[in-house]
Amino acid sequence: MMFAVMAALLVTMLLALVRAFVGPGRYNRILAINNFGTKTVLFVAVAGFLFGRPEFLDIGILYALVNFVAVVAVLRLTHHDDPVGSQNGEDGA
């Protein structure tokens, strides 16, 4: 049963990667990468449970924190690089 869960998570991770490379816009791609990171945390947690390695949860929590900080940083960078705000004379503040 758990191997089926791991296989389903791998499929959703693959779909998130496809969305990240093919996505229609910048924010959809960022969301797909965030989704991939969340699925990776779930995959690590399920693998830790399946193989009897509870220390994998620590790795998953650390990866979730790095994923969150990275997505916030990328969103802040893309917010200041938004061409729509610069066309209206706004400085993005």
N, C-alpha and C positions, 0 to 999 in steps of 0.2 A: 504493500500500500504506500509506504513512504517513498519507494523508488518511483511510483507513479506521480507523487507530489513533486519530487525532484525533476522528473521529466517535464511535467507541466510548467514548472518554474523556468526551466531552460527554454521551453517554447516561448513563453511570454517574454523572457529576456531577449530572445532572438527577434521577436516582433518589435520590441522597444528599440533595438538597434536598427532595424530596418526603418522604423519611423524617424529615428534620429538622423539617418543619412538621407532619407527621401522626403522628409517632412516639408510641408508647404511654406513654413515661415520660421523665423528665428526662435520665437517663443515656443512653438510646438516642438522644435528640436531640443530646446532646453528642458521642457517638460518630459520628453521621451528619455533624455539622459537621466533625469531625476527618477523617473519610473524604473529605469534599468538599475540604478543604485539601490532603490528600495527592494527590488526583486533579488538583487545580489545579497542583501542583508538577510532576506527570508531564506534564500538558498543556503547560506552559511549556517543559519540557525537550524534548519532541517537536517543538514549534513551532520552537524554536531550532535543532534539528537539521535540520528540514525546510527552513527558510528560510536556513540557513547563517549563523546568528547565535549564535556560542558564548557571547556575553555574556548570553544569556537564562538560562544555567545559574546565573550569579551571582544573577540575580533570583529564580530558583527556590529556590536555597539560602537566600536571605534570607527568602522567603515561608515556607519550611519552618520556619525558626527562629521567626518571628513566630507561626506556627500552633501550634507546640509550646508556646511560652510562654503564649499565650492559652488553650489548652486546659488547661494546668496551673493557671493562675490561676482559670479558671471552675470547675474541679473543686475547688480549695481553697475557693472561695466557697460552692459548693453543699454541701461537706462540713460547713461550720460552720452552714449554714442547714438542716440535716437535721431534720425534725420527729420522726423516729423516735427519735433519740438523746435529744431533750428530753422525750419522754414517759416514758422510763425513768429520769429523774433524772440522766442523764449530761450532762456539760458538753462532750462532743465531743473531749476530750483523749485 
